[in-house]
Amino acid sequence: MSVQTSIQKDPSSINQDFHMPGNIRFGVDTFYSLPDEIKKLEVSRIVIISDKGLERVGVVERVLELVESAGIESNVFTDIEGEPTFTLVQKSVEFVKKSGSELVIGIGGGSALDVSKATAALVDKDDVSPYLSGAKTIDSRQVKCILLPTTSGTGSEVTMNAIFGDEEEEVKRGIVSRHLLPDLAIIDPALTRSCPQRVTAASGVDAFTHALESYVAVRATPLTKIYAEKAMKLFSSNITKAVHNGKDMEGRIGMSWVSMLAGVSLANAGVGAVHALAYPLGGKYHIEHGVANALLMPFVFEETGKTCMQEMVEVANYLELGDYSKKPHQALKAVVGYLYELLTNLDLPTSLAELGIMEEDLPLLAGQASQIDRLLSNTPYQLTEKKILAIYQKAFTGYEKGRDEGC
């Protein structure tokens, strides 16, 4: 769906396309609508793309059974383990090409969904390398795509982004195209019920990062802020329930909404410096994306939040931290404090050292992060390589020392 918007935002006018998947089905047990949705697409061959974990616990088999009930030939690609790379995408593309499939069904977390939608968009390309590196932009998609998330975090099922590891350069790279949006996103909170506690926590904070960064982004509009605002309000009341009582369906439903709403905001307003600093950690050290974002978020916003005090007042209100309308400088401190506490409350790492990052690598990481202009230019604060290094150094020391010093 592409809705043309023209909204006044002082002092200038904004005119942009608003992007979402063609269709979204949300609700408990919407998973079982899959056979009917497949029939609507009028395809004869399907590839299911997922990961080894979901294959082991029988989720892939459940998808196969539903596809078979629609009477359609299917193949399965489940070579995804950990963070996806260029090589994995190329392998997936070749698999789908050989199968002659007309529909890719992706089910899983952000890795599986990113591989699925990129594969669907790249199957008809002779050489996928230039598209993965960013030298070429994906300008079409011939294969249909349905995405079903099993985590509440990346929002990949509703975004135009996909992130992959460039093994040669040891960095993560993002590709962006409206053709990465699926034909249909089926968001069934019941599919997240078996998600492990750490994954629930990391992916949940990842979704909140999308909401917060897109809310203050240079490209944010009143329309994108509506989605981000609702996501942040739902996050504070549902994340703890989902993490520490994973069978609580109210918490799972709430976090599924957070992920989807934040994903829509991300898809249209973009994210910023937190993601820019997180990518090198994934590229060189293979740190999970959600964990990297969660850990870096308070340290980044402690610096960048200085230029968006009014937004920090609003965010503090959404998180029910208090009314800072008459003391905006204290709002930033309250939000950053909340982000620090979130790490310990959700049993997430509180320092880069804890993740095994070597202190001598921090300058290299800062150099890599400083080159991600697509994200840094969307941050309402100019981060130099020197300032990025200072953020990494503080994050290396970690939460406890930072709190003791009054951060």
C-alpha positions as CSV (number, residue, x, y, z in Angstrom):
1,M,0.0,0.0,0.0
2,S,1.3,3.4,-0.9
3,V,-0.6,6.4,0.4
4,Q,0.4,9.8,-0.8
5,T,0.6,12.3,2.1
6,S,1.0,16.0,2.3
7,I,1.2,17.2,5.9
8,Q,2.2,20.6,7.2
9,K,5.1,20.6,9.6
10,D,6.4,24.1,10.5
11,P,8.1,25.7,8.8
12,S,8.1,23.6,5.7
13,S,5.7,21.2,3.8
14,I,6.3,17.5,3.6
15,N,5.3,15.4,0.6
16,Q,6.3,11.8,0.7
17,D,5.1,8.3,-0.1
18,F,4.0,6.2,2.8
19,H,4.9,2.6,2.4
20,M,3.3,-0.6,3.9
21,P,2.8,-4.1,2.7
22,G,-0.2,-4.6,0.3
23,N,-2.1,-6.5,3.0
24,I,-1.6,-7.1,6.7
25,R,-3.5,-9.8,8.7
26,F,-3.1,-9.4,12.5
27,G,-4.4,-11.5,15.3
28,V,-4.2,-14.7,17.3
29,D,-4.4,-17.8,15.0
30,T,-4.3,-15.8,11.7
31,F,-1.5,-18.3,10.9
32,Y,-4.3,-20.7,9.8
33,S,-5.5,-18.3,7.1
34,L,-2.4,-19.1,5.1
35,P,-4.0,-21.7,2.7
36,D,-6.7,-19.3,1.7
37,E,-4.2,-16.5,1.2
38,I,-2.0,-18.7,-1.0
39,K,-5.0,-19.6,-3.2
40,K,-5.7,-15.9,-3.7
41,L,-2.2,-15.4,-5.2
42,E,-2.8,-18.2,-7.8
43,V,0.6,-19.8,-7.6
44,S,1.6,-23.4,-8.3
45,R,5.0,-23.7,-6.7
46,I,6.2,-22.4,-3.3
47,V,9.5,-22.2,-1.3
48,I,9.3,-21.9,2.5
49,I,12.3,-20.1,3.9
50,S,13.0,-20.5,7.6
51,D,15.7,-21.3,10.1
52,K,17.1,-24.5,11.7
53,G,15.6,-23.7,15.1
54,L,12.0,-23.5,13.8
55,E,12.6,-26.6,11.8
56,R,13.7,-28.5,14.9
57,V,10.6,-27.5,16.9
58,G,8.2,-28.4,14.2
59,V,7.0,-24.9,13.0
60,V,8.2,-25.5,9.5
61,E,6.4,-28.8,9.4
62,R,3.2,-26.9,10.4
63,V,3.6,-24.5,7.5
64,L,4.2,-27.4,5.1
65,E,1.0,-29.0,6.3
66,L,-1.0,-25.9,5.6
67,V,0.6,-25.4,2.2
68,E,-0.2,-29.0,1.3
69,S,-3.8,-28.5,2.3
70,A,-3.9,-25.9,-0.4
71,G,-2.8,-28.6,-2.9
72,I,0.4,-26.7,-3.9
73,E,3.9,-28.1,-4.5
74,S,6.5,-26.7,-2.0
75,N,10.2,-26.8,-1.2
76,V,11.9,-25.9,2.0
77,F,15.1,-23.8,2.5
78,T,16.2,-23.8,6.2
79,D,19.9,-23.1,6.0
80,I,19.6,-19.9,8.1
81,E,21.5,-20.0,11.4
82,G,22.6,-16.8,13.2
83,E,22.9,-13.5,11.4
84,P,22.5,-13.8,7.5
85,T,25.3,-13.0,5.1
86,F,25.7,-12.1,1.5
87,T,26.7,-15.7,0.8
88,L,23.5,-17.1,2.4
89,V,21.3,-14.8,0.3
90,Q,23.0,-15.9,-2.8
91,K,22.5,-19.5,-1.8
92,S,18.8,-18.9,-1.1
93,V,18.3,-17.1,-4.5
94,E,19.9,-20.0,-6.4
95,F,17.6,-22.5,-4.5
96,V,14.5,-20.6,-5.4
97,K,15.6,-20.1,-9.0
98,K,16.2,-23.9,-9.4
99,S,12.8,-24.7,-7.8
100,G,11.0,-22.4,-10.3
101,S,8.8,-21.1,-7.4
102,E,6.3,-18.3,-7.8
103,L,5.9,-17.5,-4.1
104,V,8.3,-17.3,-1.2
105,I,6.9,-17.8,2.3
106,G,9.2,-16.6,5.0
107,I,8.6,-17.6,8.6
108,G,10.9,-16.8,11.5
109,G,12.7,-13.9,13.1
110,G,14.3,-11.0,11.4
111,S,17.0,-13.1,9.7
112,A,14.6,-15.4,8.0
113,L,12.3,-12.6,6.9
114,D,15.1,-10.5,5.6
115,V,16.5,-13.4,3.6
116,S,13.0,-14.3,2.3
117,K,12.0,-10.8,1.0
118,A,15.5,-10.2,-0.5
119,T,15.4,-13.6,-2.2
120,A,11.9,-12.9,-3.7
121,A,13.2,-9.6,-5.0
122,L,16.5,-10.9,-6.4
123,V,15.5,-14.2,-8.1
124,D,15.1,-12.5,-11.5
125,K,18.5,-10.8,-11.3
126,D,21.4,-12.3,-13.2
127,D,24.0,-11.1,-10.6
128,V,22.8,-10.3,-7.1
129,S,26.1,-9.0,-5.8
130,P,25.6,-5.3,-6.9
131,Y,22.2,-5.2,-5.2
132,L,23.6,-6.6,-1.9
133,S,26.5,-4.2,-1.8
134,G,24.3,-1.2,-2.6
135,A,25.8,-0.5,-6.0
136,K,22.4,-1.1,-7.6
137,T,18.9,-0.5,-6.2
138,I,16.2,-3.2,-6.5
139,D,13.7,-1.8,-8.9
140,S,11.3,-4.7,-9.4
141,R,10.1,-8.1,-7.9
142,Q,8.7,-10.9,-10.0
143,V,8.2,-13.5,-7.2
144,K,5.4,-13.1,-4.7
145,C,6.1,-13.0,-1.0
146,I,4.3,-13.7,2.3
147,L,6.0,-13.1,5.6
148,L,5.1,-14.5,9.1
149,P,7.2,-13.2,12.1
150,T,7.8,-15.5,15.0
151,T,9.5,-12.8,17.1
152,S,8.3,-9.3,18.1
153,G,11.2,-7.0,17.2
154,T,12.6,-6.4,13.8
155,G,9.3,-5.5,12.1
156,S,10.9,-6.9,9.0
157,E,7.5,-8.1,7.8
158,V,6.4,-4.4,7.2
159,T,9.7,-2.7,6.2
160,M,11.6,-1.9,3.0
161,N,14.9,-2.8,4.7
162,A,17.0,-5.9,4.9
163,I,20.3,-6.3,6.7
164,F,23.1,-8.7,5.8
165,G,26.7,-9.3,6.8
166,D,29.4,-8.5,4.2
167,E,31.9,-11.2,5.1
168,E,34.8,-9.7,3.1
169,E,34.5,-6.3,4.7
170,E,33.4,-7.6,8.1
171,V,30.5,-5.1,8.2
172,K,26.7,-5.2,8.0
173,R,25.1,-3.6,5.1
174,G,21.5,-2.6,4.6
175,I,19.5,-2.7,1.3
176,V,16.4,-0.6,0.9
177,S,13.7,-0.8,-1.7
178,R,9.9,-0.7,-1.7
179,H,10.0,-4.0,-3.6
180,L,11.2,-5.7,-0.4
181,L,7.7,-5.1,1.0
182,P,5.7,-8.4,1.0
183,D,2.4,-9.0,-0.7
184,L,1.1,-10.0,2.7
185,A,2.2,-9.9,6.3
186,I,0.5,-12.4,8.6
187,I,1.2,-11.3,12.2
188,D,0.0,-14.0,14.6
189,P,1.1,-13.3,18.2
190,A,0.6,-17.0,19.0
191,L,3.7,-17.8,16.9
192,T,5.8,-15.8,19.3
193,R,4.7,-17.7,22.4
194,S,7.6,-20.2,22.3
195,C,10.2,-17.5,21.7
196,P,13.1,-17.8,24.3
197,Q,13.4,-15.2,27.0
198,R,16.6,-13.6,25.7
199,V,15.4,-13.4,22.2
200,T,12.1,-11.9,23.4
201,A,14.0,-9.3,25.3
202,A,16.5,-8.4,22.6
203,S,14.0,-8.4,19.8
204,G,11.5,-6.4,21.9
205,V,14.1,-3.7,22.7
206,D,15.1,-3.7,19.0
207,A,11.4,-2.8,18.2
208,F,11.6,0.0,20.8
209,T,14.8,1.3,19.2
210,H,13.0,1.5,15.9
211,A,10.2,3.5,17.5
212,L,12.5,5.9,19.4
213,E,15.0,6.5,16.6
214,S,12.3,6.9,13.9
215,Y,10.4,9.3,16.3
216,V,13.3,11.8,16.5
217,A,14.6,11.1,12.9
218,V,15.3,13.9,10.5
219,R,12.9,12.3,8.1
220,A,10.1,11.8,10.7
221,T,6.7,13.3,9.9
222,P,3.5,13.7,12.0
223,L,2.2,10.6,10.3
224,T,5.2,8.4,11.1
225,K,5.2,9.7,14.7
226,I,1.7,8.4,15.2
227,Y,3.0,4.9,14.7
228,A,6.1,5.4,16.8
229,E,4.2,7.0,19.6
230,K,1.7,4.1,19.9
231,A,4.5,1.6,19.7
232,M,6.4,3.3,22.6
233,K,3.2,3.5,24.8
234,L,2.5,-0.2,24.2
235,F,6.1,-1.2,24.8
236,S,6.4,0.0,28.4
237,S,3.3,-1.9,29.5
238,N,4.0,-5.2,27.7
239,I,7.8,-5.9,27.4
240,T,8.3,-7.1,31.0
241,K,5.3,-9.4,30.8
242,A,6.4,-10.9,27.5
243,V,10.0,-11.5,28.7
244,H,9.4,-12.8,32.2
245,N,6.1,-14.5,31.6
246,G,6.3,-15.7,28.0
247,K,3.0,-17.5,28.1
248,D,1.1,-14.3,28.8
249,M,-0.8,-13.7,25.6
250,E,-1.7,-10.1,26.5
251,G,2.0,-9.3,26.6
252,R,2.7,-11.2,23.4
253,I,-0.1,-9.5,21.6
254,G,1.1,-6.1,22.8
255,M,4.7,-6.7,21.7
256,S,3.5,-7.9,18.3
257,W,1.7,-4.6,17.9
258,V,4.9,-2.8,19.1
259,S,7.0,-4.6,16.5
260,M,4.6,-3.9,13.6
261,L,3.8,-0.3,14.5
262,A,7.5,0.5,15.0
263,G,8.4,-1.3,11.8
264,V,6.0,0.9,9.8
265,S,7.5,4.1,11.4
266,L,11.0,2.7,10.6
267,A,10.1,1.9,7.0
268,N,9.0,5.5,6.4
269,A,11.1,7.7,8.7
270,G,14.2,5.5,9.0
271,V,16.5,5.0,12.0
272,G,19.7,6.6,13.0
273,A,22.9,6.5,15.1
274,V,22.1,3.6,17.3
275,H,21.8,1.3,14.3
276,A,24.9,2.9,12.7
277,L,27.0,2.0,15.8
278,A,25.4,-1.5,16.1
279,Y,26.2,-2.6,12.6
280,P,30.0,-2.9,13.0
281,L,29.4,-5.0,16.2
282,G,27.4,-7.5,14.1
283,G,29.8,-7.4,11.2
284,K,33.0,-8.1,13.1
285,Y,31.8,-9.8,16.2
286,H,28.5,-11.3,15.0
287,I,26.7,-9.7,18.0
288,E,22.9,-10.2,17.6
289,H,21.3,-7.1,16.2
290,G,18.8,-6.6,18.9
291,V,21.4,-7.1,21.7
292,A,23.7,-4.5,20.1
293,N,20.9,-2.0,19.7
294,A,19.7,-2.5,23.3
295,L,23.1,-2.0,24.8
296,L,24.1,1.0,22.7
297,M,20.8,2.9,22.9
298,P,21.3,4.7,26.3
299,F,24.9,5.6,25.5
300,V,24.0,7.0,22.1
301,F,20.9,9.0,23.2
302,E,22.8,10.4,26.2
303,E,24.7,12.3,23.5
304,T,22.3,12.7,20.6
305,G,19.2,13.4,22.7
306,K,20.6,16.9,23.5
307,T,19.2,18.2,20.2
308,C,15.7,16.9,20.6
309,M,14.6,17.9,24.1
310,Q,10.9,18.4,23.1
311,E,10.8,14.9,21.8
312,M,12.4,13.6,25.0
313,V,9.7,15.3,27.0
314,E,7.1,13.5,24.8
315,V,8.9,10.2,25.1
316,A,9.1,10.4,28.9
317,N,5.4,11.0,28.9
318,Y,4.7,7.9,26.6
319,L,6.9,5.8,29.0
320,E,5.0,7.2,32.0
321,L,8.2,8.6,33.5
322,G,6.6,11.9,34.5
323,D,5.7,15.3,33.1
324,Y,8.8,17.2,32.1
325,S,7.1,19.9,30.1
326,K,8.5,22.6,32.4
327,K,11.9,21.0,32.8
328,P,12.9,19.5,29.4
329,H,16.6,19.1,30.2
330,Q,15.6,16.6,32.9
331,A,13.5,14.6,30.4
332,L,16.6,13.4,28.6
333,K,18.1,12.2,31.9
334,A,14.9,10.3,32.7
335,V,14.7,8.6,29.3
336,V,18.4,7.6,29.3
337,G,18.0,6.3,32.9
338,Y,15.0,4.2,31.8
339,L,17.1,2.8,28.9
340,Y,19.9,1.9,31.3
341,E,17.6,0.2,33.7
342,L,15.9,-1.7,30.9
343,L,19.1,-3.7,30.3
344,T,19.2,-5.0,33.8
345,N,15.5,-5.5,34.1
346,L,15.5,-7.7,31.0
347,D,18.7,-9.5,31.8
348,L,20.5,-8.1,28.8
349,P,24.3,-7.3,28.6
350,T,25.3,-4.0,30.1
351,S,28.7,-3.4,28.5
352,L,30.6,-4.1,25.3
353,A,33.3,-5.9,27.4
354,E,30.6,-8.3,28.5
355,L,30.0,-9.2,24.9
356,G,33.6,-10.0,24.3
357,I,34.5,-6.8,22.3
358,M,38.2,-6.0,22.5
359,E,39.0,-2.5,23.6
360,E,41.7,-2.1,21.0
361,D,39.1,-2.7,18.3
362,L,37.0,0.3,19.3
363,P,38.8,2.8,17.0
364,L,38.2,0.4,14.1
365,L,34.6,0.1,14.9
366,A,34.2,3.8,15.2
367,G,35.8,4.3,11.8
368,Q,33.3,1.8,10.3
369,A,30.3,3.4,12.0
370,S,31.3,6.9,10.9
371,Q,31.0,5.8,7.3
372,I,27.3,4.8,7.6
373,D,26.0,8.1,6.4
374,R,22.6,6.8,5.4
375,L,21.8,6.5,9.2
376,L,24.0,9.2,10.7
377,S,22.5,11.8,8.3
378,N,19.0,10.8,9.7
379,T,20.1,11.6,13.2
380,P,19.4,15.1,14.5
381,Y,23.0,15.5,15.8
382,Q,26.3,15.5,14.0
383,L,28.3,12.6,15.3
384,T,32.0,12.7,14.3
385,E,34.3,9.7,14.4
386,K,35.8,11.0,17.6
387,K,32.4,11.3,19.3
388,I,31.4,7.8,18.1
389,L,34.6,6.4,19.6
390,A,33.8,8.2,22.9
391,I,30.3,6.5,22.9
392,Y,31.9,3.1,22.3
393,Q,34.4,3.7,25.1
394,K,31.7,4.5,27.5
395,A,29.6,1.5,26.4
396,F,32.7,-0.7,26.8
397,T,33.0,0.3,30.4
398,G,29.3,-0.2,30.8
399,Y,26.2,0.6,32.7
400,E,27.3,0.3,36.3
401,K,30.2,2.7,36.1
402,G,28.2,5.1,34.0
403,R,25.4,5.2,36.6
404,D,27.9,5.7,39.4
405,E,29.2,8.8,37.6
406,G,25.7,10.2,37.4
407,C,25.1,9.5,33.7
